[in-house]
Amino acid sequence: MSRANVPLSDFLHAFFSNSTVASDTETAIFQAAAALLEEHGPAGLTTRAVCAAVGITAPTLYHHFGGMDALAMALITQGRADFMSRRRPAKASDDLMKVLRTHWDDAVDFTIKRPHLYALLVQQAQHHPELLVETFAEMRALVQRLVDTGRFIVPLEESARALSAAFNGVLSLRQWGATTAGEVKATSDLIFTALITELSRKR
């Protein structure tokens, strides 16, 4: 079941707790961590900072969440649910290329709005590559349909790798700091258009 519209306390219960609802302490820890991430990025997400913000000791944090790694994973999971709830749904009648572009643009827009969450995802994916598996599988399935219908001439695996590399390259622009949202969107449009043209070109 999607966690997109689930109350935070229920989300935390589903993710961590054996109790009927998440405790006030668990909710406070999660909210403090989310605020620190948004304000300072992954570097500000430390045990000391979270404990200071909530007014607890490190053993209390570990008791409820097991450690900062699990807390970071919870932030990513909740952030992904938030993204999925905001993403524009595709209709069965929609053109496949339009669906691909919509998904691409939605992800770029979300990353522009929440760059620190994306930075945390990249950081955690180094140790938890499974975080990217679902996203890649969804994109690959759409590419498969584009190849099967002849919209993409380049073979499936090559097309999927190219799109993944280009997409993640666009998302990484925001991590440079000096790149504006407008510049990211302009570069995104240029790269998407050029790549789709290449993938669709007859050899």
C-alpha positions as CSV (number, residue, x, y, z in Angstrom):
1,M,0.0,0.0,0.0
2,S,1.3,3.5,-0.8
3,R,2.3,5.7,2.1
4,A,1.7,8.9,0.2
5,N,-1.4,9.9,2.1
6,V,-0.8,8.0,5.4
7,P,-0.5,10.1,8.5
8,L,3.1,10.4,9.8
9,S,2.5,8.5,13.0
10,D,1.0,5.6,11.0
11,F,3.9,5.7,8.5
12,L,6.4,5.5,11.4
13,H,4.5,2.6,12.9
14,A,4.6,0.7,9.6
15,F,8.3,1.4,9.2
16,F,9.6,0.8,12.6
17,S,7.3,0.3,15.6
18,N,5.7,-2.7,17.1
19,S,3.2,-0.6,18.9
20,T,-0.3,0.4,17.6
21,V,0.9,3.9,16.8
22,A,4.2,5.7,16.7
23,S,5.2,7.3,19.9
24,D,5.4,11.1,20.3
25,T,9.2,10.6,20.7
26,E,9.4,8.8,17.3
27,T,7.4,11.5,15.6
28,A,9.5,14.2,17.2
29,I,12.7,12.5,16.1
30,F,11.5,12.1,12.6
31,Q,10.3,15.7,12.3
32,A,13.5,17.1,13.7
33,A,15.6,15.0,11.3
34,A,13.4,16.1,8.3
35,A,13.9,19.8,9.4
36,L,17.7,19.4,9.7
37,L,17.9,17.8,6.3
38,E,15.9,20.5,4.6
39,E,18.0,23.3,6.3
40,H,21.5,21.8,6.3
41,G,21.5,18.9,3.9
42,P,22.8,15.4,4.7
43,A,25.8,16.9,6.4
44,G,23.6,18.3,9.1
45,L,21.8,15.0,9.7
46,T,23.9,13.8,12.7
47,T,23.1,12.0,15.9
48,R,24.2,15.0,18.0
49,A,22.1,17.5,16.0
50,V,18.9,15.3,16.0
51,C,19.2,14.6,19.8
52,A,19.8,18.3,20.5
53,A,16.8,19.3,18.5
54,V,14.5,16.9,20.3
55,G,16.1,17.1,23.7
56,I,17.0,13.4,24.0
57,T,20.1,11.3,24.4
58,A,21.7,9.1,21.7
59,P,20.5,5.9,23.4
60,T,16.9,7.1,23.1
61,L,17.4,7.7,19.4
62,Y,18.9,4.3,18.9
63,H,16.1,2.7,20.9
64,H,13.4,4.1,18.6
65,F,15.2,4.1,15.2
66,G,18.2,1.8,15.6
67,G,20.6,4.5,14.3
68,M,21.0,7.3,11.8
69,D,21.1,4.9,8.8
70,A,17.6,3.7,9.5
71,L,16.4,7.3,10.1
72,A,17.9,8.4,6.8
73,M,16.1,5.5,5.0
74,A,12.8,6.5,6.7
75,L,13.3,10.1,5.4
76,I,13.9,8.8,1.9
77,T,10.9,6.4,2.0
78,Q,8.6,9.1,3.2
79,G,10.0,11.6,0.6
80,R,9.5,9.1,-2.2
81,A,5.9,8.6,-1.0
82,D,5.4,12.4,-1.1
83,F,6.8,12.5,-4.7
84,M,4.5,9.7,-5.8
85,S,1.5,11.5,-4.4
86,R,2.4,14.6,-6.4
87,R,3.3,12.9,-9.6
88,R,0.8,13.5,-12.4
89,P,-0.9,10.1,-13.2
90,A,-0.7,8.7,-16.7
91,K,-3.8,7.7,-18.6
92,A,-4.0,4.5,-20.6
93,S,-4.6,6.6,-23.7
94,D,-1.6,8.9,-23.2
95,D,1.2,8.8,-25.8
96,L,4.1,6.8,-24.4
97,M,6.6,9.6,-25.2
98,K,4.4,12.1,-23.3
99,V,4.3,9.8,-20.3
100,L,8.1,9.5,-20.3
101,R,8.5,13.3,-20.6
102,T,6.0,13.9,-17.8
103,H,7.7,11.5,-15.4
104,W,11.1,13.0,-16.3
105,D,9.8,16.6,-15.7
106,D,8.0,15.7,-12.4
107,A,11.2,14.1,-11.0
108,V,13.3,17.1,-12.0
109,D,10.8,19.6,-10.5
110,F,10.7,17.6,-7.2
111,T,14.5,17.5,-7.0
112,I,14.7,21.2,-7.6
113,K,12.3,21.7,-4.7
114,R,14.0,19.2,-2.4
115,P,17.6,19.0,-3.4
116,H,18.8,17.9,0.0
117,L,16.5,14.9,-0.1
118,Y,18.0,13.9,-3.5
119,A,21.5,14.3,-2.0
120,L,20.6,12.0,0.8
121,L,19.2,9.5,-1.6
122,V,22.5,9.5,-3.6
123,Q,24.5,9.2,-0.4
124,Q,22.4,6.3,0.9
125,A,22.3,4.5,-2.5
126,Q,26.1,4.0,-2.2
127,H,25.4,1.5,0.6
128,H,21.8,0.6,-0.4
129,P,21.6,0.2,-4.2
130,E,18.2,-1.3,-3.8
131,L,16.9,2.3,-3.4
132,L,17.3,2.8,-7.1
133,V,16.1,-0.5,-8.3
134,E,12.4,0.3,-8.3
135,T,12.9,3.6,-10.1
136,F,15.1,2.0,-12.8
137,A,12.6,-0.9,-13.2
138,E,9.7,1.5,-13.8
139,M,11.7,3.5,-16.3
140,R,12.9,0.3,-18.1
141,A,9.4,-1.0,-18.4
142,L,8.3,2.2,-20.1
143,V,11.4,2.1,-22.4
144,Q,10.5,-1.5,-23.2
145,R,7.1,-0.4,-24.5
146,L,8.8,2.4,-26.6
147,V,11.1,-0.2,-28.1
148,D,8.4,-2.7,-28.8
149,T,6.2,-0.1,-30.5
150,G,9.2,1.1,-32.7
151,R,9.4,4.5,-31.1
152,F,12.9,3.8,-30.0
153,I,15.3,2.2,-32.5
154,V,18.1,1.7,-30.1
155,P,17.9,-1.7,-28.2
156,L,16.2,-1.8,-24.8
157,E,19.2,-2.1,-22.4
158,E,21.2,0.6,-24.3
159,S,18.2,2.9,-24.3
160,A,17.5,2.3,-20.6
161,R,21.2,3.0,-19.6
162,A,21.3,6.2,-21.7
163,L,18.1,7.5,-20.2
164,S,19.2,6.7,-16.6
165,A,22.6,8.3,-17.1
166,A,21.2,11.4,-18.7
167,F,18.4,11.7,-16.1
168,N,20.7,11.4,-13.1
169,G,23.1,13.8,-14.7
170,V,20.4,16.4,-14.9
171,L,19.4,15.8,-11.2
172,S,23.0,16.2,-10.1
173,L,23.1,19.7,-11.5
174,R,21.3,21.1,-8.4
175,Q,24.0,19.7,-6.2
176,W,26.5,22.1,-7.6
177,G,24.7,24.9,-5.6
178,A,25.3,27.7,-8.1
179,T,23.0,26.3,-10.7
180,T,19.6,27.9,-10.7
181,A,16.3,26.1,-11.1
182,G,15.8,27.8,-14.5
183,E,19.2,26.6,-15.7
184,V,18.4,23.1,-14.6
185,K,15.1,23.0,-16.4
186,A,16.7,24.5,-19.6
187,T,19.5,21.9,-19.5
188,S,17.0,19.2,-18.8
189,D,14.9,20.1,-21.9
190,L,18.1,20.2,-24.0
191,I,19.3,16.8,-22.9
192,F,15.9,15.1,-23.1
193,T,15.2,16.4,-26.6
194,A,18.7,15.4,-27.9
195,L,18.6,12.0,-26.3
196,I,15.1,11.1,-27.5
197,T,16.1,12.2,-31.0
198,E,19.1,9.9,-30.9
199,L,17.2,7.0,-29.5
200,S,14.6,7.4,-32.2
201,R,16.9,7.8,-35.1
202,K,17.2,5.0,-37.6
203,R,20.7,3.5,-37.9
